[in-house]
């Protein structure tokens, strides 16, 4: 039985046409390059921004939707643009806040077979559609003066840990990472402290790479305080 199973596995792999796959991968290089160029050209003209992350499933009128809108407004009111993933939920709320204050409202939309389509509060000249998650991540990191992270799912955690990893490994300069909603993040924080830190998979100072807050004012003020503390300017 084991031999028969092994033969089936071998045949399954042999059925793949590797030359065709290699050719397809080569052409994808040009698609990736095009997305990088489009992102760089658009965002380099936008000015200082803060990236706002959170769930696409958050409904209008709910606590965190309203808080993300308020955060977007407060950022835009002092001349900071707002970058989101361009979709509904928290992303829509962040763009809505910036739009209300007539601030730069940027959407880095990812083309998915479900769930996501661009929200209507993104500036027409600042909507970029991506096929590749990793290109989109580069744009979030390169053109943001800080991250404000509201409750979300796998995608939100992906962006959060990408930023923490790059700062921890000194592959990018330190910038403020603010988590909004202590009750939501409490379980993750307990695991980081009691498991990862306890077993020495991270260092004590790694827990200082982010702050946890509960209000829009606190979130925005953490951004301002960071740049004031380090005597840095909010620019590229």
VOPAGU-2260 file (C-alpha; in pm, 1 decimal, decimal comma):
REM VOPAGU-2260
SITE   aa  ch    i         X         Y         Z
SITE  UNK   A    0       0,0       0,0       0,0
SITE  UNK   A    1     281,8     236,9      86,0
SITE  UNK   A    2     452,5     173,9    -249,5
SITE  UNK   A    3     127,8     242,0    -436,0
SITE  UNK   A    4      81,7     566,2    -243,2
SITE  UNK   A    5     437,5     674,2    -322,4
SITE  UNK   A    6     382,4     602,0    -691,3
SITE  UNK   A    7      67,9     815,0    -694,6
SITE  UNK   A    8     259,6    1102,9    -533,9
SITE  UNK   A    9     539,6    1071,5    -790,2
SITE  UNK   A   10     291,4    1076,0   -1079,3
SITE  UNK   A   11     115,7    1380,5    -934,8
SITE  UNK   A   12     440,8    1575,3    -935,0
SITE  UNK   A   13     541,6    1444,9   -1276,1
SITE  UNK   A   14     216,5    1578,3   -1420,1
SITE  UNK   A   15     325,6    1934,5   -1345,6
SITE  UNK   A   16     474,5    2104,4   -1647,0
SITE  UNK   A   17     775,3    2270,2   -1483,3
SITE  UNK   A   18     898,4    2454,0   -1795,2
SITE  UNK   A   19     560,2    2628,3   -1823,6
SITE  UNK   A   20     571,1    2722,6   -1454,5
SITE  UNK   A   21     921,3    2868,1   -1491,7
SITE  UNK   A   22     811,6    3071,3   -1793,2
SITE  UNK   A   23     509,2    3204,5   -1605,3
SITE  UNK   A   24     727,5    3300,7   -1309,0
SITE  UNK   A   25     964,4    3491,0   -1536,7
SITE  UNK   A   26     682,4    3701,1   -1682,1
SITE  UNK   A   27     555,2    3771,7   -1331,1
SITE  UNK   A   28     877,6    3962,7   -1265,7
SITE  UNK   A   29     754,6    4237,2   -1499,1
SITE  UNK   A   30     416,2    4251,5   -1323,3
SITE  UNK   A   31     593,8    4288,0    -988,6
SITE  UNK   A   32     816,1    4563,7   -1127,2
SITE  UNK   A   33     513,8    4749,4   -1262,7
SITE  UNK   A   34     344,9    4743,0    -922,0
SITE  UNK   A   35     659,1    4873,9    -751,0
SITE  UNK   A   36     691,7    5158,2   -1001,9
SITE  UNK   A   37     324,2    5253,0    -971,3
SITE  UNK   A   38     345,1    5250,1    -590,9
SITE  UNK   A   39     666,8    5448,4    -570,3
SITE  UNK   A   40     552,1    5713,1    -817,5
SITE  UNK   A   41     215,8    5763,7    -648,2
SITE  UNK   A   42     321,6    5758,8    -284,0
SITE  UNK   A   43     640,8    5960,4    -320,1
SITE  UNK   A   44     423,7    6262,1    -404,3
SITE  UNK   A   45     181,7    6219,5    -115,6
SITE  UNK   A   46     373,5    6356,4     182,0
SITE  UNK   A   47     397,8    6219,8     537,5
SITE  UNK   A   48     136,3    5957,2     622,1
SITE  UNK   A   49      37,3    5710,4     892,6
SITE  UNK   A   50     -83,5    5360,8     804,0
SITE  UNK   A   51    -408,0    5251,7     971,0
SITE  UNK   A   52    -481,1    4878,4     985,1
SITE  UNK   A   53    -773,4    4664,9    1099,1
SITE  UNK   A   54   -1041,2    4423,1     994,0
SITE  UNK   A   55   -1228,7    4452,8     665,2
SITE  UNK   A   56   -1527,5    4301,7     848,7
SITE  UNK   A   57   -1578,7    4584,1    1096,7
SITE  UNK   A   58   -1921,8    4740,9    1038,1
SITE  UNK   A   59   -2005,1    5113,1    1025,0
SITE  UNK   A   60   -2143,8    5241,5    1353,1
SITE  UNK   A   61   -1944,0    4998,7    1566,6
SITE  UNK   A   62   -1692,0    5107,6    1830,2
SITE  UNK   A   63   -1374,6    5048,6    1634,0
SITE  UNK   A   64   -1514,9    5178,3    1304,4
SITE  UNK   A   65   -1599,9    5507,9    1473,2
SITE  UNK   A   66   -1261,7    5515,7    1646,0
SITE  UNK   A   67   -1076,2    5457,2    1317,7
SITE  UNK   A   68   -1274,1    5741,8    1158,8
SITE  UNK   A   69   -1179,1    5970,7    1446,3
SITE  UNK   A   70    -813,6    5868,2    1414,8
SITE  UNK   A   71    -820,1    5946,4    1042,3
SITE  UNK   A   72    -969,9    6288,2    1111,3
SITE  UNK   A   73    -718,5    6374,9    1382,7
SITE  UNK   A   74    -423,9    6273,9    1166,0
SITE  UNK   A   75    -552,6    6471,0     867,7
SITE  UNK   A   76    -624,9    6776,1    1081,9
SITE  UNK   A   77    -250,3    6824,1    1141,9
SITE  UNK   A   78    -152,4    6758,5     781,8
SITE  UNK   A   79     -77,6    6386,1     795,2
SITE  UNK   A   80    -215,5    6160,2     526,8
SITE  UNK   A   81    -378,4    5825,4     601,3
SITE  UNK   A   82    -275,0    5504,2     426,6
SITE  UNK   A   83    -504,6    5202,9     449,3
SITE  UNK   A   84    -545,6    4873,9     270,7
SITE  UNK   A   85    -816,5    5042,3      64,4
SITE  UNK   A   86   -1101,3    4805,7     147,7
SITE  UNK   A   87   -1408,9    4816,0     374,7
SITE  UNK   A   88   -1427,4    4804,0     754,4
SITE  UNK   A   89   -1147,5    4973,1     948,6
SITE  UNK   A   90    -977,9    5065,6     621,5
SITE  UNK   A   91   -1286,4    5247,6     499,7
SITE  UNK   A   92   -1321,1    5422,7     835,1
SITE  UNK   A   93    -961,6    5550,3     829,2
SITE  UNK   A   94   -1005,2    5681,8     475,0
SITE  UNK   A   95   -1340,0    5835,5     569,1
SITE  UNK   A   96   -1179,1    6029,5     853,3
SITE  UNK   A   97    -905,8    6166,4     628,6
SITE  UNK   A   98   -1162,8    6247,7     359,5
SITE  UNK   A   99   -1376,4    6445,2     606,6
SITE  UNK   A  100   -1078,6    6665,6     691,3
SITE  UNK   A  101    -976,0    6695,3     325,7
SITE  UNK   A  102    -647,0    6523,5     404,7
SITE  UNK   A  103    -455,6    6282,3     183,3
SITE  UNK   A  104    -653,1    5958,1     175,2
SITE  UNK   A  105    -451,2    5670,4      30,0
SITE  UNK   A  106    -576,3    5319,8     -48,4
SITE  UNK   A  107    -345,7    5027,5    -123,7
SITE  UNK   A  108    -610,9    4784,4    -239,0
SITE  UNK   A  109    -536,0    4415,1    -283,9
SITE  UNK   A  110    -726,2    4232,9    -556,6
SITE  UNK   A  111    -895,3    3932,7    -394,5
SITE  UNK   A  112   -1158,6    3684,0    -512,5
SITE  UNK   A  113   -1372,3    3772,7    -208,4
SITE  UNK   A  114   -1429,9    4032,0      62,4
SITE  UNK   A  115   -1233,7    4329,6     -66,8
SITE  UNK   A  116   -1313,2    4611,4    -304,9
SITE  UNK   A  117   -1191,1    4969,8    -284,3
SITE  UNK   A  118   -1389,5    5200,5     -56,8
SITE  UNK   A  119   -1527,7    5532,5    -188,2
SITE  UNK   A  120   -1329,9    5763,1      44,8
SITE  UNK   A  121    -991,0    5720,6    -121,1
SITE  UNK   A  122    -856,8    6010,3    -328,3
SITE  UNK   A  123    -889,6    5917,6    -695,1
SITE  UNK   A  124    -521,7    5977,6    -762,3
SITE  UNK   A  125    -414,9    5781,0    -452,8
SITE  UNK   A  126    -581,8    5445,0    -514,1
SITE  UNK   A  127    -340,4    5170,6    -613,3
SITE  UNK   A  128    -449,9    4814,3    -686,4
SITE  UNK   A  129    -207,2    4533,0    -612,5
SITE  UNK   A  130    -196,3    4167,8    -710,4
SITE  UNK   A  131     101,2    4089,6    -488,3
SITE  UNK   A  132      78,4    4115,2    -110,5
SITE  UNK   A  133     454,1    4154,0     -68,3
SITE  UNK   A  134     470,3    4461,1    -297,3
SITE  UNK   A  135     183,6    4616,8    -105,2
SITE  UNK   A  136     365,4    4553,0     224,3
SITE  UNK   A  137     669,3    4742,1      98,9
SITE  UNK   A  138     450,7    5045,2      29,1
SITE  UNK   A  139     298,2    5035,4     378,1
SITE  UNK   A  140     642,5    5024,0     535,7
SITE  UNK   A  141     832,3    5265,9     311,7
SITE  UNK   A  142     583,6    5551,2     309,9
SITE  UNK   A  143     439,8    5541,8     663,4
SITE  UNK   A  144     558,5    5751,6     956,2
SITE  UNK   A  145     384,2    5511,5    1192,7
SITE  UNK   A  146     136,8    5222,9    1221,8
SITE  UNK   A  147    -192,9    5243,0    1407,5
SITE  UNK   A  148    -337,2    4893,6    1436,5
SITE  UNK   A  149    -698,3    4831,5    1533,7
SITE  UNK   A  150    -857,5    4488,3    1588,1
SITE  UNK   A  151    -833,2    4261,7    1286,4
SITE  UNK   A  152    -759,9    3914,3    1159,0
SITE  UNK   A  153    -475,9    3734,2     985,9
SITE  UNK   A  154    -403,0    4020,4     745,6
SITE  UNK   A  155    -379,3    4272,5    1027,5
SITE  UNK   A  156    -146,4    4046,1    1226,5
SITE  UNK   A  157      60,8    3987,2     913,3
SITE  UNK   A  158     124,6    4359,6     870,7
SITE  UNK   A  159     188,5    4406,7    1243,4
SITE  UNK   A  160     447,5    4130,4    1274,2
SITE  UNK   A  161     612,4    4229,0     947,1
SITE  UNK   A  162     677,4    4574,8    1093,6
SITE  UNK   A  163     792,4    4438,4    1430,0
SITE  UNK   A  164    1030,8    4195,8    1260,2
SITE  UNK   A  165    1189,2    4462,2    1040,4
SITE  UNK   A  166    1239,8    4697,2    1334,9
SITE  UNK   A  167    1367,8    4419,4    1562,9
SITE  UNK   A  168    1622,4    4306,6    1303,6
SITE  UNK   A  169    1716,4    4667,6    1222,7
SITE  UNK   A  170    1617,5    4630,5     859,5
SITE  UNK   A  171    1420,0    4951,4     891,3
SITE  UNK   A  172    1440,8    5253,4    1118,3
SITE  UNK   A  173    1228,5    5248,4    1431,0
SITE  UNK   A  174     887,1    5409,3    1398,9
SITE  UNK   A  175     583,1    5409,8    1629,3
SITE  UNK   A  176     350,0    5109,2    1629,8
SITE  UNK   A  177      28,9    5169,3    1820,3
SITE  UNK   A  178    -222,8    4894,3    1902,3
SITE  UNK   A  179    -573,6    5021,2    1973,2
SITE  UNK   A  180    -802,5    4828,1    2207,7
SITE  UNK   A  181    -634,4    4675,9    2514,1
SITE  UNK   A  182    -913,5    4421,3    2565,9
SITE  UNK   A  183    -866,6    4289,8    2211,8
SITE  UNK   A  184    -487,3    4262,1    2230,0
SITE  UNK   A  185    -471,5    4136,1    2588,9
SITE  UNK   A  186    -458,4    3765,9    2501,1
SITE  UNK   A  187    -182,0    3815,9    2245,5
SITE  UNK   A  188      18,2    4024,9    2493,1
SITE  UNK   A  189     -13,1    3753,4    2758,8
SITE  UNK   A  190     116,8    3494,8    2511,3
SITE  UNK   A  191     407,2    3714,8    2404,1
SITE  UNK   A  192     509,5    3773,6    2766,5
SITE  UNK   A  193     435,7    3433,9    2918,4
SITE  UNK   A  194     544,1    3214,2    2629,7
SITE  UNK   A  195     770,7    3386,5    2379,0
SITE  UNK   A  196     951,4    3608,7    2628,6
SITE  UNK   A  197     953,7    3347,9    2904,8
SITE  UNK   A  198    1115,7    3096,1    2670,9
SITE  UNK   A  199    1361,7    3358,3    2542,7
SITE  UNK   A  200    1238,8    3361,0    2182,2
SITE  UNK   A  201    1221,5    3740,9    2207,7
SITE  UNK   A  202    1409,4    3988,0    2426,8
SITE  UNK   A  203    1254,8    4207,4    2699,6
SITE  UNK   A  204    1322,2    4520,5    2492,4
SITE  UNK   A  205    1117,2    4377,0    2205,4
SITE  UNK   A  206     806,9    4438,4    2415,1
SITE  UNK   A  207     885,2    4810,7    2390,7
SITE  UNK   A  208     851,7    4815,2    2011,8
SITE  UNK   A  209     478,6    4892,8    2040,1
SITE  UNK   A  210     230,1    5073,7    2262,5
SITE  UNK   A  211    -127,3    4980,1    2354,8
SITE  UNK   A  212    -395,1    5248,8    2386,1
SITE  UNK   A  213    -772,7    5270,5    2411,4
SITE  UNK   A  214    -870,3    5602,1    2253,8
SITE  UNK   A  215    -818,4    5789,4    1929,7
SITE  UNK   A  216    -650,8    6076,2    2114,8
SITE  UNK   A  217    -400,9    5839,4    2276,4
SITE  UNK   A  218    -323,1    5672,9    1944,0
SITE  UNK   A  219    -252,6    5997,5    1761,7
SITE  UNK   A  220     -62,1    6149,9    2053,7
SITE  UNK   A  221     169,8    5847,4    2064,0
SITE  UNK   A  222     269,1    5927,5    1705,8
SITE  UNK   A  223     339,5    6291,5    1791,5
SITE  UNK   A  224     522,3    6203,2    2114,6
SITE  UNK   A  225     750,3    5958,0    1932,6
SITE  UNK   A  226     871,7    6219,4    1686,7
SITE  UNK   A  227     901,0    6482,5    1958,0
SITE  UNK   A  228    1101,2    6246,3    2181,5
SITE  UNK   A  229    1349,8    6159,2    1910,5
SITE  UNK   A  230    1358,0    6511,9    1763,9
SITE  UNK   A  231    1254,5    6375,6    1425,7
SITE  UNK   A  232    1040,8    6542,6    1163,4
SITE  UNK   A  233     738,8    6383,8    1002,0
SITE  UNK   A  234     873,6    6350,7     651,5
SITE  UNK   A  235    1030,1    6100,3     417,7
